[in-house]
Amino acid sequence: MTTAATDKGLGVAGIDHVVLRVLDMDRALAFYTGILGLPLARRRDDLGMMHLRAGDALIDLVAVDGVLGRKGGAAPGAEGHNMDHLCLRLADFDADRVIAHLKAHGVPVGDVGVRYGATGEATSVYLKDSEGNNLELRG
């Protein structure tokens, strides 16, 4: 076994995709495509899966009652989610504009503050998606 100082690892270049299991695919699509503006890259109705483009990465929505979703066990709910949160970096981030946009779409806004992320310290806004998953939007 090598030490962390000499081991270069596998050369991870970034995040390829994140998969979210959802109870209501139509509602989730409306949130991610309509409110956040992510384009639908590919539909996989045979699997109950939608691939949404998020910059260089994908966010995959999987219906919990679909072919893939049933393999994941119980659906996410008030007492358990599939992840803590997903952070999306916005190309043109202005906290006031982001908050106004979310509120105009009836999306409650959570905590706003400066936090550390992949690009260093930046202002971010917390919210929940249509399925109750925690999201962070940052500059």
The first five atom37 places (N, CA, C, CB, O) and aatype in JSON, in Angstrom:
{
  "aatype": [12, 16, 16, 0, 0, 16, 3, 11, 7, 10, 7, 19, 0, 7, 9, 3, 8, 19, 19, 10, 1, 19, 10, 3, 12, 3, 1, 0, 10, 0, 13, 18, 16, 7, 9, 10, 7, 10, 14, 10, 0, 1, 1, 1, 3, 3, 10, 7, 12, 12, 8, 10, 1, 0, 7, 3, 0, 10, 9, 3, 10, 19, 0, 19, 3, 7, 19, 10, 7, 1, 11, 7, 7, 0, 0, 14, 7, 0, 6, 7, 8, 2, 12, 3, 8, 10, 4, 10, 1, 10, 0, 3, 13, 3, 0, 3, 1, 19, 9, 0, 8, 10, 11, 0, 8, 7, 19, 14, 19, 7, 3, 19, 7, 19, 1, 18, 7, 0, 16, 7, 6, 0, 16, 15, 19, 18, 10, 11, 3, 15, 6, 7, 2, 2, 10, 6, 10, 1, 7],
  "atom_mask": [
    [1, 1, 1, 1, 1],
    [1, 1, 1, 1, 1],
    [1, 1, 1, 1, 1],
    [1, 1, 1, 1, 1],
    [1, 1, 1, 1, 1],
    [1, 1, 1, 1, 1],
    [1, 1, 1, 1, 1],
    [1, 1, 1, 1, 1],
    [1, 1, 1, 0, 1],
    [1, 1, 1, 1, 1],
    [1, 1, 1, 0, 1],
    [1, 1, 1, 1, 1],
    [1, 1, 1, 1, 1],
    [1, 1, 1, 0, 1],
    [1, 1, 1, 1, 1],
    [1, 1, 1, 1, 1],
    [1, 1, 1, 1, 1],
    [1, 1, 1, 1, 1],
    [1, 1, 1, 1, 1],
    [1, 1, 1, 1, 1],
    [1, 1, 1, 1, 1],
    [1, 1, 1, 1, 1],
    [1, 1, 1, 1, 1],
    [1, 1, 1, 1, 1],
    [1, 1, 1, 1, 1],
    [1, 1, 1, 1, 1],
    [1, 1, 1, 1, 1],
    [1, 1, 1, 1, 1],
    [1, 1, 1, 1, 1],
    [1, 1, 1, 1, 1],
    [1, 1, 1, 1, 1],
    [1, 1, 1, 1, 1],
    [1, 1, 1, 1, 1],
    [1, 1, 1, 0, 1],
    [1, 1, 1, 1, 1],
    [1, 1, 1, 1, 1],
    [1, 1, 1, 0, 1],
    [1, 1, 1, 1, 1],
    [1, 1, 1, 1, 1],
    [1, 1, 1, 1, 1],
    [1, 1, 1, 1, 1],
    [1, 1, 1, 1, 1],
    [1, 1, 1, 1, 1],
    [1, 1, 1, 1, 1],
    [1, 1, 1, 1, 1],
    [1, 1, 1, 1, 1],
    [1, 1, 1, 1, 1],
    [1, 1, 1, 0, 1],
    [1, 1, 1, 1, 1],
    [1, 1, 1, 1, 1],
    [1, 1, 1, 1, 1],
    [1, 1, 1, 1, 1],
    [1, 1, 1, 1, 1],
    [1, 1, 1, 1, 1],
    [1, 1, 1, 0, 1],
    [1, 1, 1, 1, 1],
    [1, 1, 1, 1, 1],
    [1, 1, 1, 1, 1],
    [1, 1, 1, 1, 1],
    [1, 1, 1, 1, 1],
    [1, 1, 1, 1, 1],
    [1, 1, 1, 1, 1],
    [1, 1, 1, 1, 1],
    [1, 1, 1, 1, 1],
    [1, 1, 1, 1, 1],
    [1, 1, 1, 0, 1],
    [1, 1, 1, 1, 1],
    [1, 1, 1, 1, 1],
    [1, 1, 1, 0, 1],
    [1, 1, 1, 1, 1],
    [1, 1, 1, 1, 1],
    [1, 1, 1, 0, 1],
    [1, 1, 1, 0, 1],
    [1, 1, 1, 1, 1],
    [1, 1, 1, 1, 1],
    [1, 1, 1, 1, 1],
    [1, 1, 1, 0, 1],
    [1, 1, 1, 1, 1],
    [1, 1, 1, 1, 1],
    [1, 1, 1, 0, 1],
    [1, 1, 1, 1, 1],
    [1, 1, 1, 1, 1],
    [1, 1, 1, 1, 1],
    [1, 1, 1, 1, 1],
    [1, 1, 1, 1, 1],
    [1, 1, 1, 1, 1],
    [1, 1, 1, 1, 1],
    [1, 1, 1, 1, 1],
    [1, 1, 1, 1, 1],
    [1, 1, 1, 1, 1],
    [1, 1, 1, 1, 1],
    [1, 1, 1, 1, 1],
    [1, 1, 1, 1, 1],
    [1, 1, 1, 1, 1],
    [1, 1, 1, 1, 1],
    [1, 1, 1, 1, 1],
    [1, 1, 1, 1, 1],
    [1, 1, 1, 1, 1],
    [1, 1, 1, 1, 1],
    [1, 1, 1, 1, 1],
    [1, 1, 1, 1, 1],
    [1, 1, 1, 1, 1],
    [1, 1, 1, 1, 1],
    [1, 1, 1, 1, 1],
    [1, 1, 1, 1, 1],
    [1, 1, 1, 0, 1],
    [1, 1, 1, 1, 1],
    [1, 1, 1, 1, 1],
    [1, 1, 1, 1, 1],
    [1, 1, 1, 0, 1],
    [1, 1, 1, 1, 1],
    [1, 1, 1, 1, 1],
    [1, 1, 1, 0, 1],
    [1, 1, 1, 1, 1],
    [1, 1, 1, 1, 1],
    [1, 1, 1, 1, 1],
    [1, 1, 1, 0, 1],
    [1, 1, 1, 1, 1],
    [1, 1, 1, 1, 1],
    [1, 1, 1, 0, 1],
    [1, 1, 1, 1, 1],
    [1, 1, 1, 1, 1],
    [1, 1, 1, 1, 1],
    [1, 1, 1, 1, 1],
    [1, 1, 1, 1, 1],
    [1, 1, 1, 1, 1],
    [1, 1, 1, 1, 1],
    [1, 1, 1, 1, 1],
    [1, 1, 1, 1, 1],
    [1, 1, 1, 1, 1],
    [1, 1, 1, 1, 1],
    [1, 1, 1, 0, 1],
    [1, 1, 1, 1, 1],
    [1, 1, 1, 1, 1],
    [1, 1, 1, 1, 1],
    [1, 1, 1, 1, 1],
    [1, 1, 1, 1, 1],
    [1, 1, 1, 1, 1],
    [1, 1, 1, 0, 1]
  ],
  "atom_positions": [
    [[0.84, -1.18, 0.0], [0.0, 0.0, 0.0], [0.88, 1.24, 0.0], [-0.96, 0.0, 1.22], [1.88, 1.29, 0.72]],
    [[0.53, 2.24, -0.8], [1.32, 3.46, -0.88], [0.75, 4.52, 0.03], [1.38, 3.98, -2.31], [-0.4, 4.44, 0.46]],
    [[1.55, 5.5, 0.33], [1.08, 6.59, 1.18], [0.36, 7.63, 0.36], [2.25, 7.23, 1.94], [0.52, 7.71, -0.86]],
    [[-0.44, 8.44, 1.03], [-1.2, 9.49, 0.35], [-0.27, 10.48, -0.33], [-2.1, 10.21, 1.34], [-0.63, 11.05, -1.36]],
    [[0.92, 10.7, 0.23], [1.86, 11.68, -0.33], [2.42, 11.22, -1.68], [3.0, 11.92, 0.65], [2.73, 12.06, -2.52]],
    [[2.54, 9.92, -1.89], [3.12, 9.44, -3.14], [2.1, 8.84, -4.1], [4.17, 8.41, -2.85], [2.37, 8.72, -5.29]],
    [[0.95, 8.49, -3.61], [-0.09, 7.88, -4.43], [-0.9, 8.95, -5.14], [-1.02, 6.99, -3.56], [-1.52, 9.8, -4.49]],
    [[-0.9, 8.93, -6.45], [-1.64, 9.92, -7.25], [-3.1, 9.52, -7.44], [-0.98, 10.1, -8.62], [-3.87, 10.27, -8.04]],
    [[-3.49, 8.36, -6.93], [-4.87, 7.93, -7.06], [-5.2, 7.56, -8.49], [0.0, 0.0, 0.0], [-4.33, 7.14, -9.26]],
    [[-6.45, 7.7, -8.84], [-6.92, 7.3, -10.16], [-7.04, 8.46, -11.14], [-8.25, 6.63, -10.04], [-7.41, 8.26, -12.29]],
    [[-6.73, 9.67, -10.7], [-6.79, 10.83, -11.6], [-8.21, 11.3, -11.87], [0.0, 0.0, 0.0], [-8.55, 11.59, -13.02]],
    [[-9.03, 11.38, -10.85], [-10.41, 11.84, -11.01], [-10.4, 13.25, -11.58], [-11.19, 11.79, -9.65], [-9.75, 14.14, -11.03]],
    [[-11.14, 13.46, -12.68], [-11.17, 14.76, -13.35], [-12.37, 15.6, -12.97], [-11.17, 14.56, -14.84], [-12.36, 16.81, -13.19]],
    [[-13.39, 15.02, -12.4], [-14.58, 15.77, -12.04], [-15.76, 14.84, -11.86], [0.0, 0.0, 0.0], [-15.62, 13.62, -11.9]],
    [[-16.93, 15.42, -11.65], [-18.15, 14.64, -11.47], [-18.78, 14.41, -12.84], [-19.15, 15.37, -10.52], [-18.99, 15.35, -13.61]],
    [[-19.09, 13.16, -13.14], [-19.73, 12.8, -14.4], [-21.25, 12.94, -14.27], [-19.36, 11.36, -14.81], [-21.88, 13.59, -15.11]],
    [[-21.83, 12.35, -13.25], [-23.27, 12.45, -13.05], [-23.65, 12.17, -11.62], [-24.0, 11.48, -13.98], [-22.9, 11.54, -10.87]],
    [[-24.82, 12.63, -11.24], [-25.44, 12.37, -9.95], [-26.81, 11.8, -10.24], [-25.52, 13.68, -9.05], [-27.51, 12.29, -11.13]],
    [[-27.2, 10.78, -9.51], [-28.51, 10.14, -9.73], [-29.42, 10.44, -8.54], [-28.36, 8.6, -9.93], [-29.06, 10.2, -7.39]],
    [[-30.59, 10.98, -8.84], [-31.6, 11.26, -7.82], [-32.8, 10.37, -8.07], [-32.0, 12.76, -7.84], [-33.34, 10.34, -9.18]],
    [[-33.23, 9.63, -7.05], [-34.45, 8.83, -7.15], [-35.61, 9.73, -6.79], [-34.39, 7.56, -6.22], [-35.58, 10.41, -5.76]],
    [[-36.65, 9.74, -7.62], [-37.76, 10.66, -7.43], [-39.11, 9.93, -7.4], [-37.77, 11.71, -8.55], [-39.29, 8.9, -8.07]],
    [[-40.02, 10.47, -6.63], [-41.37, 9.91, -6.53], [-42.26, 10.38, -7.67], [-42.0, 10.29, -5.2], [-43.11, 9.63, -8.14]],
    [[-42.08, 11.62, -8.11], [-42.95, 12.22, -9.13], [-42.08, 12.79, -10.24], [-43.85, 13.34, -8.51], [-41.58, 13.91, -10.15]],
    [[-41.9, 12.01, -11.3], [-41.01, 12.38, -12.39], [-41.46, 13.68, -13.07], [-40.94, 11.27, -13.42], [-40.62, 14.52, -13.38]],
    [[-42.75, 13.85, -13.3], [-43.23, 15.07, -13.96], [-42.9, 16.3, -13.13], [-44.74, 14.99, -14.21], [-42.45, 17.32, -13.66]],
    [[-43.12, 16.21, -11.83], [-42.83, 17.33, -10.93], [-41.33, 17.6, -10.89], [-43.36, 17.05, -9.52], [-40.91, 18.76, -10.9]],
    [[-40.52, 16.56, -10.84], [-39.06, 16.72, -10.8], [-38.55, 17.32, -12.1], [-38.37, 15.36, -10.54], [-37.69, 18.2, -12.08]],
    [[-39.07, 16.86, -13.23], [-38.68, 17.44, -14.52], [-39.06, 18.91, -14.6], [-39.32, 16.66, -15.68], [-38.28, 19.73, -15.08]],
    [[-40.26, 19.24, -14.13], [-40.7, 20.63, -14.15], [-39.77, 21.5, -13.32], [-42.15, 20.76, -13.63], [-39.47, 22.63, -13.7]],
    [[-39.31, 20.99, -12.17], [-38.41, 21.75, -11.31], [-37.06, 21.94, -11.99], [-38.24, 21.06, -9.96], [-36.58, 23.07, -12.13]],
    [[-36.43, 20.84, -12.4], [-35.07, 20.92, -12.93], [-34.99, 21.56, -14.31], [-34.48, 19.55, -12.99], [-34.03, 22.28, -14.59]],
    [[-35.96, 21.32, -15.18], [-35.91, 21.92, -16.5], [-36.58, 23.29, -16.52], [-36.57, 21.01, -17.53], [-36.07, 24.23, -17.14]],
    [[-37.73, 23.42, -15.84], [-38.48, 24.67, -15.87], [-37.94, 25.75, -14.98], [0.0, 0.0, 0.0], [-37.82, 26.9, -15.4]],
    [[-37.6, 25.4, -13.74], [-37.13, 26.42, -12.78], [-35.62, 26.61, -12.86], [-37.54, 26.03, -11.35], [-35.15, 27.74, -12.95]],
    [[-34.86, 25.51, -12.83], [-33.41, 25.64, -12.9], [-32.89, 25.78, -14.33], [-32.75, 24.45, -12.24], [-31.78, 26.26, -14.53]],
    [[-33.68, 25.38, -15.31], [-33.3, 25.57, -16.71], [-32.33, 24.53, -17.27], [0.0, 0.0, 0.0], [-31.64, 24.8, -18.25]],
    [[-32.27, 23.34, -16.66], [-31.39, 22.3, -17.19], [-32.05, 21.65, -18.4], [-31.08, 21.23, -16.1], [-33.22, 21.28, -18.35]],
    [[-31.31, 21.52, -19.49], [-31.9, 20.88, -20.68], [-31.96, 19.35, -20.52], [-31.09, 21.24, -21.93], [-31.08, 18.73, -19.92]],
    [[-33.0, 18.78, -21.07], [-33.15, 17.33, -21.1], [-32.22, 16.8, -22.18], [-34.65, 16.9, -21.36], [-32.39, 17.12, -23.36]],
    [[-31.24, 15.98, -21.79], [-30.26, 15.44, -22.74], [-30.72, 14.14, -23.37], [-28.93, 15.23, -22.04], [-30.46, 13.88, -24.54]],
    [[-31.42, 13.31, -22.58], [-31.88, 12.02, -23.1], [-32.97, 11.47, -22.2], [-30.7, 11.01, -23.2], [-32.92, 11.61, -20.97]],
    [[-33.96, 10.86, -22.83], [-35.04, 10.17, -22.11], [-34.79, 8.68, -22.19], [-36.46, 10.54, -22.69], [-34.4, 8.16, -23.24]],
    [[-35.01, 7.99, -21.08], [-34.95, 6.52, -21.07], [-36.21, 6.02, -20.42], [-33.68, 5.99, -20.32], [-36.19, 5.5, -19.31]],
    [[-37.33, 6.18, -21.12], [-38.62, 5.78, -20.58], [-38.65, 4.29, -20.22], [-39.72, 6.08, -21.58], [-39.35, 3.89, -19.29]],
    [[-37.88, 3.47, -20.95], [-37.84, 2.04, -20.67], [-37.25, 1.75, -19.28], [-37.02, 1.32, -21.74], [-37.54, 0.71, -18.69]],
    [[-36.42, 2.65, -18.78], [-35.8, 2.5, -17.46], [-36.42, 3.41, -16.4], [-34.33, 2.77, -17.55], [-36.1, 3.29, -15.22]],
    [[-37.29, 4.34, -16.83], [-37.82, 5.32, -15.9], [-36.77, 6.34, -15.52], [0.0, 0.0, 0.0], [-36.68, 6.73, -14.36]],
    [[-35.96, 6.79, -16.5], [-34.82, 7.64, -16.23], [-34.74, 8.8, -17.22], [-33.53, 6.83, -16.28], [-34.98, 8.63, -18.42]],
    [[-34.41, 9.98, -16.7], [-34.2, 11.17, -17.52], [-32.81, 11.71, -17.23], [-35.3, 12.25, -17.24], [-32.42, 11.85, -16.07]],
    [[-32.05, 12.02, -18.28], [-30.71, 12.58, -18.14], [-30.79, 14.08, -18.42], [-29.69, 11.88, -19.1], [-31.2, 14.49, -19.51]],
    [[-30.4, 14.89, -17.45], [-30.42, 16.34, -17.6], [-28.99, 16.86, -17.64], [-31.21, 17.02, -16.44], [-28.15, 16.42, -16.86]],
    [[-28.72, 17.77, -18.55], [-27.38, 18.33, -18.71], [-27.17, 19.43, -17.68], [-27.18, 18.88, -20.14], [-27.98, 20.36, -17.56]],
    [[-26.07, 19.33, -16.92], [-25.68, 20.33, -15.93], [-24.23, 20.69, -16.19], [-25.89, 19.82, -14.44], [-23.32, 20.16, -15.55]],
    [[-24.0, 21.6, -17.16], [-22.63, 21.92, -17.56], [-21.99, 20.71, -18.2], [0.0, 0.0, 0.0], [-22.53, 20.15, -19.16]],
    [[-20.83, 20.3, -17.68], [-20.12, 19.13, -18.2], [-20.63, 17.82, -17.61], [-18.64, 19.26, -17.94], [-20.2, 16.74, -18.01]],
    [[-21.54, 17.91, -16.65], [-22.03, 16.72, -15.94], [-23.51, 16.49, -16.25], [-21.81, 16.88, -14.42], [-24.16, 17.27, -16.94]],
    [[-24.02, 15.39, -15.72], [-25.43, 15.07, -15.85], [-26.06, 14.9, -14.47], [-25.63, 13.79, -16.69], [-25.4, 14.49, -13.51]],
    [[-27.33, 15.24, -14.38], [-28.16, 14.86, -13.25], [-29.19, 13.9, -13.81], [-28.83, 16.12, -12.53], [-29.99, 14.26, -14.67]],
    [[-29.16, 12.68, -13.31], [-30.09, 11.66, -13.76], [-31.23, 11.55, -12.75], [-29.38, 10.28, -13.94], [-31.0, 11.39, -11.55]],
    [[-32.45, 11.65, -13.25], [-33.64, 11.46, -12.42], [-34.16, 10.06, -12.69], [-34.73, 12.55, -12.73], [-34.39, 9.69, -13.84]],
    [[-34.34, 9.29, -11.63], [-34.81, 7.91, -11.75], [-36.11, 7.78, -10.97], [-33.74, 6.88, -11.23], [-36.14, 8.06, -9.77]],
    [[-37.17, 7.36, -11.63], [-38.46, 7.15, -10.97], [-38.35, 5.95, -10.03], [-39.6, 6.92, -12.02], [-37.9, 4.88, -10.43]],
    [[-38.75, 6.13, -8.77], [-38.63, 5.04, -7.78], [-39.46, 3.82, -8.17], [-39.06, 5.53, -6.41], [-39.17, 2.72, -7.72]],
    [[-40.48, 4.01, -8.99], [-41.31, 2.87, -9.4], [-40.9, 2.32, -10.77], [-42.77, 3.27, -9.42], [-41.6, 1.47, -11.33]],
    [[-39.79, 2.81, -11.33], [-39.3, 2.34, -12.62], [-38.37, 1.14, -12.47], [0.0, 0.0, 0.0], [-38.1, 0.69, -11.35]],
    [[-37.88, 0.64, -13.59], [-37.0, -0.53, -13.61], [-35.79, -0.32, -12.71], [-36.55, -0.83, -15.04], [-35.48, -1.19, -11.89]],
    [[-35.1, 0.8, -12.84], [-33.92, 1.07, -12.01], [-34.3, 1.49, -10.6], [-33.06, 2.14, -12.65], [-33.67, 1.07, -9.63]],
    [[-35.32, 2.3, -10.49], [-35.72, 2.83, -9.19], [-36.13, 1.78, -8.19], [0.0, 0.0, 0.0], [-35.85, 1.91, -7.0]],
    [[-36.77, 0.72, -8.65], [-37.2, -0.35, -7.74], [-36.0, -1.06, -7.11], [-38.06, -1.36, -8.49], [-36.14, -1.65, -6.04]],
    [[-34.86, -1.0, -7.75], [-33.65, -1.64, -7.22], [-33.06, -0.87, -6.05], [-32.61, -1.79, -8.32], [-32.22, -1.41, -5.32]],
    [[-33.48, 0.38, -5.85], [-32.89, 1.22, -4.82], [-33.54, 1.15, -3.46], [0.0, 0.0, 0.0], [-33.14, 1.87, -2.55]],
    [[-34.53, 0.29, -3.3], [-35.18, 0.17, -2.0], [-36.27, 1.21, -1.8], [0.0, 0.0, 0.0], [-36.88, 1.68, -2.76]],
    [[-36.5, 1.54, -0.54], [-37.58, 2.47, -0.19], [-37.36, 3.83, -0.83], [-37.7, 2.61, 1.33], [-36.23, 4.27, -1.05]],
    [[-38.46, 4.48, -1.12], [-38.41, 5.81, -1.72], [-37.92, 6.83, -0.7], [-39.79, 6.21, -2.26], [-38.1, 6.65, 0.5]],
    [[-37.29, 7.93, -1.2], [-36.9, 8.99, -0.27], [-38.14, 9.61, 0.36], [-36.05, 10.07, -0.99], [-39.2, 9.66, -0.26]],
    [[-38.0, 10.07, 1.6], [-39.13, 10.67, 2.29], [-38.65, 11.63, 3.37], [0.0, 0.0, 0.0], [-37.48, 12.0, 3.41]],
    [[-39.56, 12.02, 4.24], [-39.26, 13.0, 5.28], [-38.15, 12.54, 6.22], [-40.5, 13.31, 6.07], [-37.4, 13.36, 6.74]],
    [[-38.04, 11.24, 6.45], [-37.06, 10.73, 7.4], [-35.79, 10.2, 6.75], [-37.67, 9.65, 8.22], [-34.86, 9.81, 7.45]],
    [[-35.74, 10.16, 5.43], [-34.54, 9.64, 4.78], [-34.46, 10.06, 3.33], [0.0, 0.0, 0.0], [-35.43, 9.95, 2.59]],
    [[-33.3, 10.53, 2.94], [-33.08, 10.94, 1.55], [-31.93, 10.13, 0.97], [-32.77, 12.46, 1.47], [-31.24, 9.41, 1.69]],
    [[-31.74, 10.25, -0.3], [-30.69, 9.52, -0.98], [-29.33, 10.21, -0.88], [-31.05, 9.33, -2.43], [-28.31, 9.61, -1.24]],
    [[-29.29, 11.44, -0.42], [-28.03, 12.19, -0.3], [-28.25, 13.36, 0.66], [-27.54, 12.7, -1.69], [-29.39, 13.68, 1.01]],
    [[-27.16, 13.99, 1.08], [-27.3, 15.18, 1.92], [-27.7, 16.37, 1.07], [-26.0, 15.48, 2.68], [-28.74, 16.98, 1.32]],
    [[-26.88, 16.72, 0.07], [-27.25, 17.78, -0.85], [-26.43, 17.71, -2.12], [-27.09, 19.15, -0.19], [-25.37, 17.08, -2.16]],
    [[-26.92, 18.35, -3.13], [-26.26, 18.5, -4.42], [-25.96, 19.98, -4.59], [-27.14, 17.94, -5.61], [-26.84, 20.81, -4.42]],
    [[-24.72, 20.3, -4.92], [-24.35, 21.7, -5.13], [-24.14, 21.93, -6.62], [-23.07, 22.07, -4.33], [-23.34, 21.25, -7.26]],
    [[-24.85, 22.91, -7.17], [-24.7, 23.3, -8.57], [-24.03, 24.66, -8.63], [-26.07, 23.33, -9.31], [-24.47, 25.61, -7.98]],
    [[-22.96, 24.75, -9.42], [-22.26, 26.02, -9.6], [-22.89, 26.74, -10.79], [-20.72, 25.8, -9.81], [-22.97, 26.18, -11.88]],
    [[-23.32, 27.98, -10.57], [-23.94, 28.77, -11.62], [-22.9, 29.64, -12.31], [-25.07, 29.65, -11.04], [-22.02, 30.21, -11.66]],
    [[-22.99, 29.74, -13.63], [-22.03, 30.53, -14.41], [-22.13, 32.01, -14.1], [-22.25, 30.3, -15.9], [-21.12, 32.71, -14.02]],
    [[-23.34, 32.5, -13.92], [-23.55, 33.92, -13.67], [-24.35, 34.05, -12.38], [-24.29, 34.62, -14.87], [-25.58, 34.19, -12.42]],
    [[-23.66, 34.0, -11.24], [-24.33, 33.96, -9.95], [-24.47, 35.35, -9.37], [-23.58, 33.07, -8.99], [-23.49, 36.08, -9.2]],
    [[-25.7, 35.71, -9.06], [-26.01, 36.91, -8.31], [-27.07, 36.49, -7.3], [-26.51, 38.11, -9.24], [-28.19, 36.14, -7.68]],
    [[-26.71, 36.51, -6.01], [-27.6, 35.97, -4.98], [-28.99, 36.59, -5.04], [-26.99, 36.19, -3.61], [-29.98, 35.86, -4.93]],
    [[-29.09, 37.9, -5.2], [-30.4, 38.56, -5.23], [-31.23, 38.08, -6.42], [-30.24, 40.07, -5.3], [-32.43, 37.85, -6.29]],
    [[-30.58, 37.94, -7.58], [-31.29, 37.46, -8.78], [-31.74, 36.02, -8.6], [-30.37, 37.58, -10.02], [-32.87, 35.67, -8.97]],
    [[-30.88, 35.18, -8.04], [-31.22, 33.77, -7.81], [-32.4, 33.66, -6.85], [-30.0, 33.0, -7.26], [-33.34, 32.92, -7.1]],
    [[-32.33, 34.4, -5.75], [-33.42, 34.37, -4.76], [-34.73, 34.85, -5.37], [-33.05, 35.23, -3.54], [-35.77, 34.24, -5.15]],
    [[-34.68, 35.95, -6.13], [-35.89, 36.47, -6.78], [-36.48, 35.45, -7.75], [-35.59, 37.79, -7.51], [-37.69, 35.27, -7.81]],
    [[-35.61, 34.78, -8.51], [-36.07, 33.77, -9.47], [-36.75, 32.61, -8.75], [-34.88, 33.25, -10.32], [-37.82, 32.16, -9.16]],
    [[-36.13, 32.13, -7.69], [-36.71, 31.01, -6.94], [-38.05, 31.4, -6.34], [-35.76, 30.54, -5.84], [-39.03, 30.66, -6.44]],
    [[-38.11, 32.57, -5.71], [-39.36, 33.02, -5.1], [-40.45, 33.23, -6.13], [-39.13, 34.31, -4.32], [-41.62, 32.96, -5.86]],
    [[-40.09, 33.72, -7.33], [-41.07, 33.92, -8.4], [-41.69, 32.59, -8.83], [-40.42, 34.61, -9.59], [-42.8, 32.56, -9.36]],
    [[-40.95, 31.49, -8.61], [-41.46, 30.16, -8.94], [-42.01, 29.43, -7.73], [-40.37, 29.32, -9.59], [-42.27, 28.23, -7.78]],
    [[-42.18, 30.16, -6.63], [-42.76, 29.56, -5.43], [-41.85, 28.61, -4.69], [0.0, 0.0, 0.0], [-42.32, 27.77, -3.92]],
    [[-40.53, 28.73, -4.9], [-39.57, 27.86, -4.24], [-39.05, 28.55, -2.98], [-38.39, 27.5, -5.2], [-38.42, 29.6, -3.08]],
    [[-39.31, 27.98, -1.81], [-38.79, 28.59, -0.58], [-37.26, 28.58, -0.56], [-39.33, 27.85, 0.66], [-36.63, 27.59, -0.94]],
    [[-36.69, 29.68, -0.13], [-35.23, 29.82, -0.08], [-34.77, 29.58, 1.35], [-34.79, 31.24, -0.58], [-35.37, 30.09, 2.3]],
    [[-33.7, 28.81, 1.49], [-33.12, 28.52, 2.8], [-31.99, 29.49, 3.11], [0.0, 0.0, 0.0], [-32.04, 30.66, 2.74]],
    [[-31.0, 28.99, 3.8], [-29.87, 29.78, 4.26], [-29.03, 30.31, 3.09], [-29.0, 28.96, 5.19], [-28.78, 29.6, 2.11]],
    [[-28.61, 31.56, 3.2], [-27.72, 32.19, 2.23], [-26.45, 32.57, 2.97], [-28.39, 33.46, 1.54], [-26.53, 33.19, 4.03]],
    [[-25.29, 32.21, 2.45], [-24.05, 32.55, 3.13], [-22.84, 32.21, 2.29], [0.0, 0.0, 0.0], [-22.95, 31.65, 1.2]],
    [[-21.67, 32.56, 2.83], [-20.4, 32.25, 2.17], [-19.91, 30.91, 2.7], [-19.34, 33.39, 2.41], [-19.81, 30.7, 3.91]],
    [[-19.6, 30.0, 1.76], [-19.17, 28.66, 2.12], [-18.0, 28.23, 1.25], [-20.33, 27.66, 2.0], [-17.76, 28.8, 0.18]],
    [[-17.29, 27.24, 1.71], [-16.16, 26.7, 0.96], [-16.65, 25.59, 0.03], [-15.06, 26.17, 1.91], [-17.46, 24.75, 0.44]],
    [[-16.17, 25.59, -1.21], [-16.49, 24.55, -2.17], [-15.31, 24.31, -3.09], [0.0, 0.0, 0.0], [-14.19, 24.73, -2.79]],
    [[-15.54, 23.65, -4.21], [-14.48, 23.27, -5.13], [-13.69, 24.46, -5.68], [-15.06, 22.48, -6.28], [-12.51, 24.33, -6.01]],
    [[-14.32, 25.62, -5.77], [-13.64, 26.8, -6.3], [-13.25, 27.78, -5.2], [-14.53, 27.51, -7.31], [-12.92, 28.93, -5.49]],
    [[-13.28, 27.35, -3.95], [-12.92, 28.21, -2.84], [-14.15, 28.76, -2.15], [0.0, 0.0, 0.0], [-15.22, 28.16, -2.19]],
    [[-13.98, 29.91, -1.5], [-15.08, 30.58, -0.79], [-16.0, 31.26, -1.8], [-14.53, 31.6, 0.23], [-15.54, 31.93, -2.72]],
    [[-17.31, 31.09, -1.61], [-18.28, 31.74, -2.49], [-19.63, 31.79, -1.79], [-18.39, 31.0, -3.85], [-19.92, 30.97, -0.91]],
    [[-20.44, 32.75, -2.18], [-21.8, 32.86, -1.66], [-22.64, 31.75, -2.27], [-22.41, 34.25, -1.96], [-22.51, 31.43, -3.46]],
    [[-23.51, 31.18, -1.46], [-24.41, 30.16, -1.97], [-25.77, 30.27, -1.32], [-23.82, 28.76, -1.75], [-25.94, 30.9, -0.27]],
    [[-26.74, 29.65, -1.97], [-28.14, 29.65, -1.52], [-28.59, 28.21, -1.39], [-29.06, 30.45, -2.52], [-28.4, 27.41, -2.3]],
    [[-29.2, 27.89, -0.26], [-29.77, 26.56, -0.06], [-31.27, 26.58, -0.38], [-29.53, 26.07, 1.38], [-31.95, 27.58, -0.16]],
    [[-31.76, 25.46, -0.9], [-33.17, 25.28, -1.2], [-33.46, 23.79, -1.26], [-33.56, 25.98, -2.53], [-32.55, 22.97, -1.14]],
    [[-34.71, 23.44, -1.45], [-35.1, 22.04, -1.65], [-35.72, 21.92, -3.05], [-36.11, 21.56, -0.54], [-36.43, 22.81, -3.51]],
    [[-35.43, 20.79, -3.7], [-36.06, 20.56, -5.0], [-37.48, 20.06, -4.8], [-35.23, 19.56, -5.83], [-37.97, 19.99, -3.67]],
    [[-38.14, 19.7, -5.87], [-39.54, 19.28, -5.82], [-39.74, 17.98, -5.05], [-40.07, 19.12, -7.22], [-40.87, 17.67, -4.66]],
    [[-38.68, 17.21, -4.83], [-38.77, 15.95, -4.11], [-38.28, 16.06, -2.67], [-37.97, 14.9, -4.84], [-38.24, 15.06, -1.95]],
    [[-37.9, 17.28, -2.25], [-37.42, 17.48, -0.9], [-35.92, 17.28, -0.74], [0.0, 0.0, 0.0], [-35.42, 17.33, 0.38]],
    [[-35.19, 17.05, -1.86], [-33.75, 16.94, -1.79], [-33.13, 18.3, -1.54], [-33.19, 16.32, -3.07], [-33.59, 19.3, -2.09]],
    [[-32.08, 18.36, -0.73], [-31.38, 19.61, -0.47], [-30.48, 19.97, -1.64], [-30.56, 19.5, 0.83], [-29.71, 19.14, -2.13]],
    [[-30.58, 21.22, -2.08], [-29.74, 21.75, -3.14], [-29.0, 22.97, -2.63], [-30.57, 22.09, -4.41], [-29.49, 23.69, -1.75]],
    [[-27.82, 23.2, -3.2], [-27.06, 24.41, -2.95], [-26.7, 24.98, -4.31], [-25.77, 24.14, -2.08], [-26.17, 24.28, -5.17]],
    [[-26.99, 26.25, -4.51], [-26.62, 26.95, -5.74], [-25.54, 27.96, -5.36], [-27.87, 27.65, -6.42], [-25.72, 28.73, -4.42]],
    [[-24.42, 27.97, -6.1], [-23.31, 28.85, -5.73], [-22.64, 29.45, -6.95], [-22.29, 28.08, -4.91], [-22.77, 28.97, -8.08]],
    [[-21.93, 30.51, -6.68], [-21.17, 31.18, -7.74], [-19.79, 30.62, -7.85], [0.0, 0.0, 0.0], [-19.0, 31.06, -8.68]]
  ]
}
